[in-house]
Amino acid sequence: MPPAAEITRLLASWREGDEAALERLLPLIEAELHRIAHRYMRRESPGHTLQTTALVNEAFLKLADQNRIHWQNRAQFFGVAAKIMRRILINHARDQNRLKRGGGAVHVSLTGLEFMPGEESVELLALDAALLSLERVLPRKCRVVELRFFGGLTFEETAEVLNVSPATVRRDWEVAKAWLLRELSNGE
C-alpha cells in the first residue's frame, strides 16, 4: 500500500479508537511533522527558546486531542498540523513579547540575560494579524497560505484538502500573496 494511503487508513482507524493504529502511524508521520516544524523554525531567530522537536511534540499532543476531526487524508492531517504549529509559535511570540515588557516576569539583572527576543516575534505577530485579516475576508485563500507556506503542501495536495482544482489553488495563492504583501507593507 502506498504510504499516503496507509497514513489515511491509519488515521481513520485511530479516529475510530484503535490505539494500535496510532503506534503504527507515528513512524509514518514523524518525519513529515519534523519537516513542517523545521520550515517554521528556520524563520525564527537562532536563539529561539522553542526547538523543532519541542514544536513537533506540542503539535502532536494537540493533534492527539483532535478526536472530533474526520480525517479524510494525509494532506488534511498535515494541513491541520501546520495550522496548530503556527498557533503554537504565535502564542509563544505573544508570551515572549509580554515577558519582554515585564508582564508577570521575574526581574533579573541584564547580566543574567543570554537571550532577548528579537524582531522575529514581532514579524510573526504582524504576519498572524495579516492572516487573520485575510481569513475574515477570504477564508479559503488564508487556508491556501497555511497549507502551502506553513504546511509545505503542493498545489495538488492543497487542492485535495480544500476540494478545489489545483488551478484554483494557484489563483488563490497569487491573490493571497498580494493581499499579505499589501497588509504587511501598510504597517511599515
Sequence and secondary structure as in RCSB ss.txt:
>XXXX:A:sequence
MPPAAEITRLLASWREGDEAALERLLPLIEAELHRIAHRYMRRESPGHTLQTTALVNEAFLKLADQNRIHWQNRA
QFFGVAAKIMRRILINHARDQNRLKRGGGAVHVSLTGLEFMPGEESVELLALDAALLSLERVLPRKCRVVELRFF
GGLTFEETAEVLNVSPATVRRDWEVAKAWLLRELSNGE
>XXXX:A:secstr
  HHHHHHHHHHHHHTT HHHHHHHHHHHHHHHHHHHHHHHTTS TT SS HHHHHHHHHHHHHT TT     HH
HHHHHHHHHHHHHHHHHHHHHHHHHTTTT     GGG S    HHHHHHHHHHHHHHHHHHH HHHHHHHIIIII
T   HHHHHHHHTS HHHHHHHHHHHHHHHHHHHHHT 
